[in-house]
Amino acid sequence: MITASRSDIGRIRQINEDRHWAGTLENGATLAIVADGMGGHQAGDVASQIAVNTFRDRMEKSAAKAGLTVEEGKMLIRQAIVGANDVVYDMASRNEQYYNMGTTIVAALLLDERAIIGHIGDSRVYQIAENGIVQLTEDHTLVNELVKSGQVSAEEAAHHPRRNVITRAVGTDAQVTVDILTTDLAAGDVLLLCSDGLTNMVSDEQLLRTVQEDGPKLSDKAEHLIQLALHAGGDDNITVVLIQADNNVTTEGVTTDDRT
């Protein structure tokens, strides 16, 4: 696997509340996570950092064994995200300055040709293949609930004044439900993990065109996506992680660029 990641504060925000990580476990599996903190003065950046650190630590300890199965991977991702929720919620409960802080989480564990994805909130995973782009995750947002109930159309949802109100987050409640899904990967397929600072600014068509462009390295494509979001206004923090499946199950070219 080849991975590349970028994060940018954007043009409006004073703090980058996004956090991310991508790397390789001891068993050769690729692991990536994006967390978009919320709370502003209520320490969204603290929530997202705690969530990433907790998730990564638990997965590095539990998911690095040889011969890890998909079912085991699904269980471990769920447990790691629930564990992150426990730590963030406990911190928020015990410290007044962190009251009601929270974060989204989207994470991917790649085992050979299978990807296991866990998520809470409105950070997304897309799969980009030769035949197009598919959003794998479902946003946990008020507007998405309105779309599913037929109260608003998908077109109306894109510009709805409450489109950023999320219905599920890490750290805001003692108990949390984690969505888990799997997908098959062919050589050349790309997984895109991102915060809504990208998807609120850049269309699916632009995502597809940028990732499928011949020539640029994966890290250059990640940077191009950041620049597209900035050019469109950069209203929020923007974080991108790209993971490309190749014939050799190795990880190279891991890059980070946190501009805060």
Backbone as JSON, one array per atom type, in Angstrom:
{
  "sequence": "MITASRSDIGRIRQINEDRHWAGTLENGATLAIVADGMGGHQAGDVASQIAVNTFRDRMEKSAAKAGLTVEEGKMLIRQAIVGANDVVYDMASRNEQYYNMGTTIVAALLLDERAIIGHIGDSRVYQIAENGIVQLTEDHTLVNELVKSGQVSAEEAAHHPRRNVITRAVGTDAQVTVDILTTDLAAGDVLLLCSDGLTNMVSDEQLLRTVQEDGPKLSDKAEHLIQLALHAGGDDNITVVLIQADNNVTTEGVTTDDRT",
  "N": [[0.84, -1.19, 0.0], [0.41, 2.25, -0.69], [0.63, 5.32, 0.9], [-0.5, 8.66, 1.54], [-0.71, 11.83, 3.13], [-2.3, 14.89, 4.1], [-2.88, 17.94, 5.88], [-4.61, 20.96, 6.56], [-5.08, 24.18, 7.98], [-6.95, 25.81, 6.82], [-8.73, 28.77, 5.59], [-10.2, 30.29, 7.35], [-10.52, 29.39, 10.05], [-9.02, 29.6, 13.34], [-7.65, 27.66, 14.67], [-6.39, 24.42, 13.99], [-8.41, 21.82, 14.21], [-8.51, 19.3, 13.26], [-7.14, 16.01, 13.22], [-4.85, 13.43, 12.23], [-3.55, 10.22, 11.18], [-1.41, 7.88, 9.57], [-0.08, 4.72, 8.76], [2.01, 1.75, 9.03], [1.35, -1.39, 10.47], [2.96, -3.88, 12.58], [2.47, -6.34, 11.41], [2.3, -5.79, 8.76], [-0.08, -4.73, 7.88], [-1.98, -1.92, 6.77], [-2.88, 1.06, 8.4], [-5.09, 3.74, 9.01], [-6.33, 6.92, 10.09], [-8.69, 9.56, 10.54], [-9.69, 12.37, 12.35], [-12.02, 14.78, 13.26], [-12.22, 17.35, 15.26], [-14.57, 18.91, 17.5], [-16.1, 21.76, 19.0], [-14.72, 24.08, 19.34], [-13.88, 26.66, 21.37], [-14.21, 24.85, 23.29], [-12.35, 22.91, 23.09], [-11.98, 21.19, 20.76], [-9.74, 20.38, 19.34], [-8.28, 19.07, 21.27], [-9.92, 16.87, 21.79], [-9.87, 15.5, 19.3], [-7.15, 14.87, 19.08], [-6.73, 13.22, 21.33], [-8.44, 11.13, 20.63], [-7.28, 10.11, 18.24], [-4.74, 9.33, 19.21], [-5.46, 7.42, 21.17], [-6.89, 5.51, 19.68], [-4.92, 4.72, 17.8], [-2.91, 3.69, 19.53], [-4.24, 1.52, 20.73], [-4.86, -0.08, 18.51], [-2.31, -0.64, 17.5], [-1.38, -2.29, 19.49], [-3.2, -4.41, 19.49], [-3.92, -5.24, 16.9], [-1.77, -6.02, 15.41], [-0.91, -8.59, 15.07], [0.25, -11.54, 13.31], [-1.58, -13.02, 10.62], [-4.09, -11.91, 11.06], [-7.59, -11.89, 10.94], [-10.39, -10.8, 8.89], [-12.79, -10.61, 10.35], [-11.78, -10.46, 12.95], [-10.41, -8.05, 12.69], [-12.53, -6.23, 12.27], [-13.81, -6.38, 14.77], [-11.75, -5.4, 16.42], [-11.34, -2.78, 15.49], [-13.82, -1.65, 16.12], [-13.71, -1.91, 18.95], [-11.49, -0.29, 19.5], [-12.36, 2.26, 18.7], [-14.56, 2.61, 20.4], [-13.1, 2.58, 22.77], [-11.63, 4.96, 22.42], [-13.76, 6.75, 22.57], [-14.49, 6.39, 25.25], [-12.25, 7.47, 26.6], [-12.16, 10.17, 25.71], [-14.69, 11.05, 26.53], [-14.5, 10.69, 29.31], [-12.45, 12.52, 29.91], [-13.7, 14.92, 29.19], [-15.8, 14.92, 31.0], [-14.57, 15.24, 33.44], [-13.27, 17.65, 33.39], [-13.96, 20.96, 33.37], [-13.34, 22.83, 31.38], [-13.27, 21.32, 29.15], [-15.79, 20.5, 28.67], [-18.37, 18.88, 26.9], [-16.84, 18.56, 24.62], [-15.92, 16.95, 21.55], [-15.5, 14.62, 18.8], [-15.32, 13.61, 15.37], [-14.7, 10.37, 13.91], [-13.01, 8.55, 11.47], [-11.79, 5.56, 10.25], [-9.5, 3.25, 8.75], [-8.53, -0.07, 8.15], [-6.36, -2.01, 6.39], [-6.17, -5.12, 5.07], [-4.43, -7.04, 3.12], [-6.28, -7.51, 0.25], [-8.6, -6.51, 1.3], [-10.48, -3.97, 2.91], [-11.24, -2.66, 6.04], [-13.52, -0.62, 7.61], [-14.25, 1.81, 10.03], [-16.48, 4.12, 11.54], [-17.66, 7.26, 12.93], [-19.75, 10.02, 12.88], [-19.32, 12.76, 10.53], [-17.06, 12.69, 8.95], [-15.5, 11.19, 6.13], [-15.15, 8.18, 4.06], [-14.1, 7.46, 0.84], [-14.15, 5.29, -1.98], [-12.15, 5.05, -4.73], [-12.06, 3.99, -7.92], [-11.3, 2.41, -11.09], [-13.7, 2.57, -12.42], [-15.09, 4.67, -11.26], [-16.25, 6.75, -8.47], [-17.15, 6.1, -5.1], [-18.97, 6.87, -2.23], [-18.33, 5.42, 0.75], [-19.0, 5.54, 3.46], [-21.7, 6.58, 5.62], [-23.02, 9.68, 6.38], [-23.37, 10.79, 9.7], [-25.49, 12.81, 10.32], [-27.84, 15.5, 10.92], [-29.05, 16.5, 8.6], [-28.67, 14.41, 6.78], [-30.38, 12.54, 7.91], [-32.78, 13.83, 7.38], [-32.79, 13.69, 4.6], [-32.96, 10.9, 4.23], [-35.48, 10.44, 5.24], [-37.02, 11.66, 3.4], [-37.63, 14.35, 3.59], [-36.04, 16.41, 2.68], [-34.27, 17.02, -0.39], [-31.31, 15.51, -1.91], [-29.92, 17.48, -3.23], [-30.88, 19.81, -1.99], [-29.93, 19.3, 0.55], [-27.19, 19.7, 0.34], [-26.85, 22.41, 0.62], [-28.1, 23.08, 2.9], [-28.86, 24.96, 5.85], [-28.26, 23.7, 8.26], [-26.52, 21.69, 7.77], [-24.14, 20.84, 8.89], [-24.64, 19.84, 11.39], [-24.1, 17.27, 13.5], [-25.2, 13.97, 14.36], [-24.08, 12.0, 15.81], [-21.19, 11.39, 17.69], [-17.78, 11.07, 18.82], [-17.1, 10.96, 22.21], [-19.06, 12.64, 23.26], [-21.11, 11.33, 24.5], [-21.65, 8.72, 26.92], [-22.0, 6.17, 25.89], [-21.55, 4.77, 22.65], [-22.33, 4.2, 19.21], [-20.75, 2.39, 16.72], [-20.25, 2.46, 13.28], [-19.46, -0.14, 11.09], [-17.87, -1.37, 8.2], [-16.95, -3.23, 5.25], [-14.82, -3.46, 2.34], [-13.81, -4.62, -0.89], [-10.63, -4.39, -2.46], [-9.06, -3.59, -5.5], [-5.97, -3.78, -7.36], [-4.56, -0.6, -7.69], [-6.84, 0.76, -6.89], [-8.03, 3.44, -4.82], [-8.37, 4.55, -1.51], [-9.94, 7.25, 0.03], [-9.76, 9.07, 2.86], [-11.26, 11.6, 4.75], [-11.89, 14.86, 6.22], [-14.82, 16.97, 6.71], [-14.15, 19.43, 5.81], [-12.96, 19.16, 3.38], [-14.94, 17.85, 1.73], [-17.14, 19.55, 1.84], [-16.36, 21.56, 0.23], [-15.35, 20.59, -2.17], [-16.34, 18.87, -5.04], [-17.62, 15.52, -5.72], [-16.96, 14.81, -8.31], [-14.69, 16.37, -8.8], [-12.98, 15.28, -6.88], [-12.7, 12.67, -7.9], [-11.54, 13.17, -10.45], [-9.11, 14.37, -9.74], [-7.77, 12.38, -8.22], [-7.58, 10.32, -10.07], [-5.9, 11.3, -11.96], [-3.24, 10.94, -14.22], [0.26, 10.57, -13.65], [1.06, 12.55, -11.44], [2.51, 12.06, -8.15], [1.15, 10.24, -5.31], [1.22, 11.82, -3.03], [1.31, 14.36, -4.15], [-1.22, 14.46, -5.26], [-2.78, 14.45, -2.96], [-2.05, 16.94, -1.92], [-3.04, 18.56, -3.97], [-5.8, 18.2, -3.66], [-6.18, 19.49, -1.2], [-5.55, 22.11, -1.99], [-7.62, 22.61, -3.81], [-9.82, 22.74, -2.07], [-9.07, 24.96, -0.53], [-9.02, 26.93, -2.51], [-11.7, 27.03, -3.09], [-12.69, 28.35, -0.95], [-12.0, 27.48, 1.62], [-13.31, 27.14, 4.16], [-13.16, 25.63, 6.47], [-11.13, 23.49, 8.58], [-9.02, 21.24, 6.79], [-8.5, 17.94, 5.92], [-6.82, 15.2, 4.48], [-6.36, 11.83, 3.67], [-4.84, 9.53, 1.63], [-4.9, 6.25, 0.35], [-3.41, 3.92, -1.59], [-3.96, 0.91, -3.24], [-1.69, -1.59, -4.19], [0.2, -4.04, -6.07], [2.11, -5.06, -4.4], [2.08, -5.65, -1.05], [2.94, -3.4, 0.72], [4.0, -0.5, 2.53], [4.7, 2.77, 1.62], [6.08, 6.05, 1.13], [4.71, 7.6, 3.04], [3.4, 10.57, 4.14], [3.18, 13.6, 5.99], [1.7, 16.76, 6.65], [1.11, 19.06, 8.58], [-0.32, 22.0, 8.82], [-0.6, 24.41, 11.01]],
  "CA": [[0.0, 0.0, 0.0], [1.08, 3.55, -0.7], [-0.22, 6.28, 1.6], [-0.09, 10.06, 1.59], [-1.67, 12.58, 3.93], [-2.13, 16.33, 4.22], [-3.86, 18.66, 6.68], [-4.43, 22.4, 6.48], [-5.98, 24.9, 8.88], [-7.96, 26.52, 6.05], [-8.6, 30.23, 5.5], [-11.08, 30.97, 8.29], [-10.35, 28.94, 11.43], [-7.81, 30.0, 14.06], [-7.01, 26.44, 15.17], [-6.67, 23.2, 13.24], [-8.98, 20.82, 15.12], [-8.37, 17.99, 12.62], [-5.94, 15.21, 13.47], [-4.83, 12.23, 11.4], [-2.35, 9.38, 11.22], [-1.41, 6.73, 8.66], [1.18, 3.99, 8.87], [1.99, 0.3, 8.86], [1.49, -2.19, 11.68], [4.05, -4.86, 12.53], [2.1, -7.45, 10.53], [2.24, -5.3, 7.39], [-1.37, -4.11, 7.59], [-1.99, -0.47, 6.74], [-3.88, 1.65, 9.29], [-5.21, 5.18, 8.86], [-7.43, 7.52, 10.85], [-8.93, 11.0, 10.5], [-10.62, 12.83, 13.39], [-12.37, 16.2, 13.12], [-12.69, 17.76, 16.56], [-15.6, 19.95, 17.54], [-16.22, 22.41, 20.29], [-14.1, 25.39, 19.31], [-13.27, 26.99, 22.65], [-14.38, 23.68, 24.16], [-11.22, 21.99, 22.92], [-12.12, 20.18, 19.73], [-8.42, 19.85, 18.98], [-7.91, 18.11, 22.32], [-10.72, 15.66, 21.58], [-9.4, 14.76, 18.13], [-5.82, 14.33, 19.36], [-6.91, 12.09, 22.24], [-9.06, 10.03, 19.89], [-6.29, 9.51, 17.35], [-3.71, 8.66, 20.01], [-6.03, 6.24, 21.82], [-7.18, 4.53, 18.63], [-3.66, 4.19, 17.27], [-2.25, 2.88, 20.55], [-4.97, 0.25, 20.91], [-4.73, -0.9, 17.31], [-0.93, -1.13, 17.4], [-1.21, -3.37, 20.46], [-4.13, -5.53, 19.32], [-4.17, -5.63, 15.51], [-0.5, -6.21, 14.7], [-0.51, -10.0, 15.02], [0.23, -12.19, 12.01], [-2.77, -13.81, 10.34], [-5.31, -11.25, 11.53], [-8.71, -12.11, 10.03], [-11.28, -9.65, 8.7], [-13.72, -10.54, 11.48], [-11.02, -9.94, 14.09], [-10.15, -6.64, 12.42], [-13.77, -5.5, 12.52], [-14.0, -6.32, 16.22], [-10.72, -4.56, 17.03], [-11.62, -1.39, 15.14], [-14.95, -1.23, 16.96], [-13.25, -1.77, 20.32], [-10.57, 0.85, 19.6], [-13.14, 3.49, 18.63], [-15.27, 2.69, 21.68], [-12.1, 2.98, 23.75], [-11.38, 6.39, 22.24], [-14.92, 7.44, 23.11], [-14.4, 6.34, 26.71], [-11.21, 8.37, 27.08], [-12.57, 11.55, 25.46], [-15.84, 11.35, 27.4], [-14.01, 10.81, 30.68], [-11.72, 13.78, 30.01], [-14.68, 16.0, 29.14], [-16.62, 14.87, 32.21], [-13.78, 15.6, 34.63], [-12.63, 18.95, 33.22], [-14.99, 21.9, 32.93], [-12.96, 23.51, 30.15], [-13.45, 20.39, 28.03], [-17.18, 20.03, 28.67], [-19.07, 18.7, 25.63], [-15.97, 18.42, 23.45], [-16.11, 15.69, 20.85], [-14.8, 14.51, 17.53], [-15.64, 12.52, 14.46], [-13.62, 9.43, 13.62], [-13.11, 7.59, 10.38], [-10.55, 4.78, 10.27], [-9.44, 2.13, 7.81], [-7.51, -1.1, 8.33], [-6.25, -2.73, 5.13], [-5.6, -6.46, 5.16], [-4.32, -7.51, 1.74], [-7.21, -6.89, -0.68], [-9.81, -6.1, 2.02], [-10.4, -2.81, 3.78], [-12.23, -2.6, 7.11], [-13.71, 0.8, 7.91], [-15.11, 2.16, 11.16], [-16.64, 5.58, 11.59], [-18.68, 7.97, 13.68], [-19.76, 11.43, 12.51], [-19.46, 13.08, 9.11], [-15.84, 12.46, 8.17], [-15.9, 10.19, 5.13], [-14.26, 7.37, 3.25], [-14.49, 7.19, -0.53], [-13.35, 4.35, -2.77], [-12.0, 5.55, -6.09], [-11.6, 2.89, -8.76], [-11.28, 2.72, -12.52], [-15.06, 2.83, -12.9], [-15.74, 5.8, -10.62], [-16.07, 7.06, -7.05], [-18.27, 5.7, -4.25], [-18.87, 7.2, -0.81], [-18.58, 4.19, 1.5], [-19.58, 5.85, 4.77], [-22.93, 7.36, 5.66], [-22.88, 10.78, 7.34], [-24.24, 10.83, 10.88], [-25.87, 14.22, 10.4], [-29.27, 15.81, 10.91], [-29.51, 16.66, 7.22], [-28.76, 13.09, 6.17], [-31.62, 11.95, 8.4], [-33.87, 14.47, 6.64], [-32.77, 13.12, 3.25], [-33.45, 9.52, 4.28], [-36.92, 10.46, 5.53], [-37.69, 12.3, 2.28], [-38.04, 15.72, 3.9], [-35.28, 17.28, 1.79], [-33.56, 16.29, -1.45], [-29.85, 15.53, -1.78], [-29.47, 18.79, -3.7], [-31.18, 20.76, -0.92], [-29.07, 18.98, 1.7], [-25.84, 20.24, 0.12], [-26.82, 23.83, 0.99], [-28.97, 23.26, 4.07], [-28.16, 25.74, 6.89], [-27.87, 22.85, 9.39], [-25.88, 20.5, 7.2], [-22.98, 20.44, 9.69], [-25.08, 19.34, 12.69], [-23.93, 15.82, 13.51], [-26.08, 13.26, 15.29], [-23.3, 10.99, 16.53], [-19.8, 11.83, 17.79], [-16.94, 10.44, 19.84], [-16.81, 11.74, 23.4], [-20.17, 13.45, 23.76], [-21.99, 10.46, 25.28], [-20.93, 7.6, 27.54], [-22.1, 5.03, 24.98], [-21.53, 5.2, 21.26], [-22.5, 3.15, 18.2], [-19.75, 2.5, 15.65], [-20.57, 1.81, 12.0], [-18.35, -0.92, 10.55], [-18.13, -1.92, 6.88], [-15.76, -3.73, 4.55], [-14.85, -3.36, 0.89], [-12.71, -5.27, -1.6], [-9.78, -3.47, -3.2], [-8.25, -4.09, -6.61], [-4.74, -3.01, -7.54], [-4.82, 0.71, -8.26], [-7.91, 1.45, -6.17], [-7.6, 4.4, -3.8], [-9.28, 4.98, -0.45], [-9.79, 8.63, 0.47], [-10.32, 9.43, 4.16], [-11.2, 13.06, 4.79], [-12.81, 15.63, 7.04], [-15.8, 17.65, 5.87], [-13.54, 20.61, 5.22], [-12.73, 18.84, 1.96], [-16.13, 17.49, 0.96], [-18.03, 20.7, 1.75], [-15.79, 22.5, -0.73], [-14.9, 19.94, -3.41], [-17.35, 17.91, -5.5], [-17.17, 14.16, -5.98], [-16.34, 14.79, -9.63], [-13.33, 16.91, -8.65], [-12.21, 14.26, -6.16], [-12.4, 11.58, -8.84], [-10.63, 13.64, -11.49], [-7.79, 14.62, -9.15], [-7.12, 11.13, -7.81], [-7.34, 9.48, -11.24], [-4.97, 11.96, -12.88], [-1.99, 10.21, -14.46], [1.51, 11.32, -13.52], [1.47, 13.02, -10.11], [2.61, 11.12, -7.03], [-0.01, 10.27, -4.43], [1.36, 12.98, -2.14], [0.93, 15.54, -4.93], [-2.68, 14.44, -5.39], [-3.3, 14.89, -1.66], [-1.86, 18.39, -1.86], [-3.96, 19.17, -4.94], [-7.12, 18.22, -3.04], [-6.15, 20.58, -0.22], [-5.58, 23.38, -2.72], [-8.97, 22.78, -4.35], [-10.67, 23.19, -0.97], [-8.67, 26.33, -0.19], [-9.45, 27.81, -3.61], [-13.16, 27.15, -3.01], [-13.03, 29.17, 0.21], [-11.29, 27.01, 2.81], [-14.1, 27.57, 5.31], [-12.95, 24.77, 7.62], [-9.9, 22.69, 8.51], [-9.09, 20.28, 5.68], [-7.58, 16.82, 6.09], [-6.91, 14.19, 3.43], [-5.47, 10.67, 3.67], [-5.01, 8.67, 0.46], [-4.26, 4.94, 0.43], [-3.53, 3.26, -2.89], [-3.64, -0.51, -3.27], [-0.82, -2.01, -5.29], [0.42, -5.49, -6.09], [2.97, -5.39, -3.27], [1.43, -5.18, 0.18], [3.93, -2.66, 1.51], [3.64, 0.91, 2.68], [5.81, 3.68, 1.35], [5.64, 7.39, 0.81], [3.83, 8.19, 4.04], [3.77, 11.97, 4.34], [2.25, 14.42, 6.75], [2.0, 18.17, 6.52], [0.12, 19.72, 9.42], [-0.11, 23.43, 8.88], [-1.47, 24.94, 12.05]],
  "C": [[0.88, 1.25, 0.0], [0.13, 4.55, -0.03], [0.38, 7.68, 1.52], [-1.13, 10.84, 2.37], [-1.28, 14.05, 4.0], [-3.22, 16.88, 5.14], [-3.56, 20.14, 6.63], [-5.48, 23.09, 7.35], [-7.12, 25.57, 8.13], [-7.78, 28.03, 6.14], [-9.36, 30.99, 6.58], [-10.75, 30.65, 9.74], [-9.02, 29.41, 12.03], [-7.0, 28.81, 14.56], [-7.35, 25.3, 14.23], [-7.13, 22.13, 14.24], [-8.98, 19.42, 14.5], [-7.09, 17.31, 13.09], [-6.02, 13.96, 12.59], [-3.55, 11.46, 11.63], [-2.52, 8.28, 10.19], [-0.06, 6.05, 8.76], [0.96, 2.5, 8.71], [2.17, -0.38, 10.21], [2.57, -3.25, 11.49], [3.74, -6.03, 11.6], [1.97, -7.04, 9.07], [0.92, -4.67, 7.01], [-1.23, -2.59, 7.63], [-3.15, 0.05, 7.59], [-3.9, 3.15, 9.08], [-6.42, 5.68, 9.63], [-7.47, 9.02, 10.61], [-9.95, 11.32, 11.58], [-10.79, 14.34, 13.26], [-13.0, 16.65, 14.43], [-13.73, 18.85, 16.49], [-15.67, 20.52, 18.95], [-15.59, 23.78, 20.32], [-13.37, 25.68, 20.6], [-13.37, 25.83, 23.63], [-13.43, 22.55, 23.77], [-11.47, 20.85, 21.95], [-10.8, 19.57, 19.32], [-7.91, 18.86, 20.02], [-8.64, 16.79, 22.1], [-10.18, 14.84, 20.42], [-8.03, 14.15, 18.36], [-5.91, 13.12, 20.29], [-7.46, 10.89, 21.48], [-8.07, 9.33, 18.98], [-5.25, 8.73, 18.14], [-4.24, 7.37, 20.63], [-6.29, 5.14, 20.8], [-5.89, 3.89, 18.11], [-2.98, 3.27, 18.28], [-2.93, 1.52, 20.7], [-4.83, -0.65, 19.7], [-3.31, -1.44, 17.16], [-0.68, -2.28, 18.37], [-2.03, -4.61, 20.11], [-4.21, -6.08, 17.9], [-2.92, -5.96, 14.73], [-0.08, -7.66, 14.58], [-0.57, -10.54, 13.6], [-1.07, -12.97, 11.85], [-4.06, -13.22, 10.85], [-6.43, -11.44, 10.5], [-9.55, -10.84, 9.92], [-12.23, -9.51, 9.88], [-13.02, -10.03, 12.74], [-10.75, -8.45, 13.91], [-11.36, -5.77, 12.68], [-14.01, -5.32, 14.02], [-13.01, -5.35, 16.86], [-10.92, -3.09, 16.71], [-12.77, -0.86, 16.0], [-14.5, -0.98, 18.4], [-12.34, -0.55, 20.49], [-11.32, 2.18, 19.54], [-13.97, 3.68, 19.9], [-14.32, 3.11, 22.8], [-11.75, 4.45, 23.65], [-12.53, 7.21, 22.79], [-14.86, 7.49, 24.64], [-13.41, 7.37, 27.25], [-11.62, 9.83, 26.89], [-13.72, 11.94, 26.38], [-15.4, 11.54, 28.85], [-13.28, 12.13, 30.89], [-12.69, 14.96, 30.04], [-15.51, 16.07, 30.42], [-15.89, 15.4, 33.43], [-13.17, 16.99, 34.55], [-13.62, 19.93, 32.62], [-14.63, 22.55, 31.6], [-13.13, 22.62, 28.92], [-14.89, 19.91, 27.9], [-17.77, 20.0, 27.27], [-18.16, 18.7, 24.41], [-16.22, 17.05, 22.81], [-15.37, 15.7, 19.53], [-15.46, 13.45, 16.66], [-14.47, 11.55, 14.44], [-13.98, 8.68, 12.34], [-11.76, 6.88, 10.28], [-10.65, 3.63, 9.29], [-8.27, 1.22, 8.16], [-7.5, -1.94, 7.07], [-5.49, -4.03, 5.34], [-5.59, -7.06, 3.76], [-5.34, -6.77, 0.86], [-8.52, -6.45, -0.02], [-9.52, -4.88, 2.88], [-11.56, -2.86, 4.77], [-12.32, -1.15, 7.57], [-14.64, 0.95, 9.1], [-15.28, 3.66, 11.21], [-17.8, 6.01, 12.47], [-18.61, 9.44, 13.25], [-19.86, 11.63, 11.01], [-18.14, 13.14, 8.35], [-16.08, 11.22, 7.31], [-14.75, 9.32, 4.65], [-14.89, 7.19, 1.88], [-13.6, 6.09, -1.09], [-13.35, 4.84, -4.21], [-11.34, 4.46, -6.92], [-11.68, 3.32, -10.22], [-12.66, 3.13, -13.03], [-15.78, 3.94, -12.14], [-15.44, 5.94, -9.14], [-17.33, 6.69, -6.28], [-18.0, 6.17, -2.83], [-19.27, 5.98, -0.01], [-19.3, 4.45, 2.82], [-20.85, 6.66, 4.62], [-22.8, 8.42, 6.75], [-23.87, 10.63, 8.49], [-24.6, 12.29, 11.15], [-27.39, 14.36, 10.4], [-29.79, 15.87, 9.48], [-29.6, 15.31, 6.52], [-30.01, 12.35, 6.64], [-32.83, 12.53, 7.67], [-33.95, 13.94, 5.21], [-33.37, 11.72, 3.26], [-34.95, 9.45, 4.53], [-37.72, 11.15, 4.43], [-38.09, 13.74, 2.51], [-37.27, 16.76, 3.08], [-34.6, 16.41, 0.74], [-32.06, 16.35, -1.19], [-29.3, 16.88, -2.21], [-29.72, 19.86, -2.64], [-30.26, 20.55, 0.28], [-27.7, 19.62, 1.57], [-25.72, 21.69, 0.56], [-27.69, 24.12, 2.21], [-28.22, 24.0, 5.18], [-27.7, 24.9, 8.08], [-27.15, 21.59, 8.92], [-24.69, 20.01, 8.02], [-23.36, 19.96, 11.09], [-24.99, 17.82, 12.68], [-24.77, 15.18, 14.61], [-25.35, 12.22, 16.12], [-21.85, 11.45, 16.54], [-19.09, 11.02, 18.86], [-16.76, 11.41, 21.0], [-17.95, 12.53, 23.98], [-21.16, 12.66, 24.6], [-21.18, 9.29, 25.83], [-20.93, 6.37, 26.65], [-22.14, 5.54, 23.55], [-21.69, 3.99, 20.35], [-21.54, 3.4, 17.05], [-20.27, 1.78, 14.41], [-19.32, 1.12, 11.47], [-18.76, -1.46, 9.18], [-16.82, -2.42, 6.29], [-15.94, -3.51, 3.05], [-13.65, -4.08, 0.31], [-11.95, -4.23, -2.4], [-9.06, -4.2, -4.33], [-7.0, -3.24, -6.72], [-5.06, -1.69, -8.25], [-5.95, 1.47, -7.6], [-7.33, 2.36, -5.09], [-8.72, 4.6, -2.79], [-8.93, 6.41, -0.06], [-10.51, 8.79, 1.79], [-10.21, 10.93, 4.3], [-12.18, 13.64, 5.79], [-13.75, 16.4, 6.12], [-15.29, 18.98, 5.34], [-13.16, 20.41, 3.77], [-14.06, 18.69, 1.22], [-17.18, 18.59, 0.91], [-17.6, 21.68, 0.67], [-15.54, 21.9, -2.11], [-15.9, 18.86, -3.79], [-16.75, 16.52, -5.69], [-16.47, 14.07, -7.33], [-14.91, 15.33, -9.58], [-12.43, 15.94, -7.9], [-11.76, 13.17, -7.11], [-11.36, 12.01, -9.85], [-9.22, 13.83, -10.94], [-7.07, 13.32, -8.83], [-6.77, 10.26, -9.01], [-6.34, 10.09, -12.22], [-3.67, 11.17, -13.0], [-0.79, 11.13, -14.2], [1.87, 11.71, -12.11], [1.58, 11.89, -9.09], [1.38, 11.26, -6.15], [0.04, 11.47, -3.49], [0.99, 14.27, -2.86], [-0.59, 15.62, -5.11], [-3.34, 14.88, -4.08], [-3.19, 16.4, -1.52], [-2.81, 19.12, -2.8], [-5.37, 19.24, -4.36], [-7.23, 19.33, -1.99], [-6.29, 21.92, -0.92], [-6.94, 23.65, -3.34], [-9.91, 23.31, -3.27], [-10.35, 24.62, -0.56], [-9.15, 27.31, -1.25], [-10.96, 28.04, -3.57], [-13.62, 27.95, -1.79], [-12.34, 28.76, 1.49], [-11.98, 27.35, 4.11], [-13.81, 26.79, 6.58], [-11.56, 24.16, 7.52], [-10.1, 21.6, 7.46], [-8.06, 19.19, 5.91], [-7.89, 15.73, 5.08], [-5.91, 13.08, 3.73], [-5.82, 9.83, 2.46], [-4.26, 7.37, 0.68], [-4.49, 4.24, -0.9], [-3.09, 1.81, -2.78], [-2.73, -0.8, -4.45], [-0.57, -3.5, -5.16], [1.31, -5.96, -4.95], [2.35, -4.81, -2.01], [2.49, -4.58, 1.09], [3.46, -1.22, 1.58], [4.87, 1.76, 2.45], [5.23, 5.05, 1.08], [4.65, 7.98, 1.78], [4.28, 9.61, 4.31], [2.73, 12.65, 5.2], [2.69, 15.87, 6.62], [0.93, 18.93, 7.28], [0.44, 21.2, 9.52], [-1.09, 24.03, 9.86], [-1.14, 26.4, 12.34]]
}
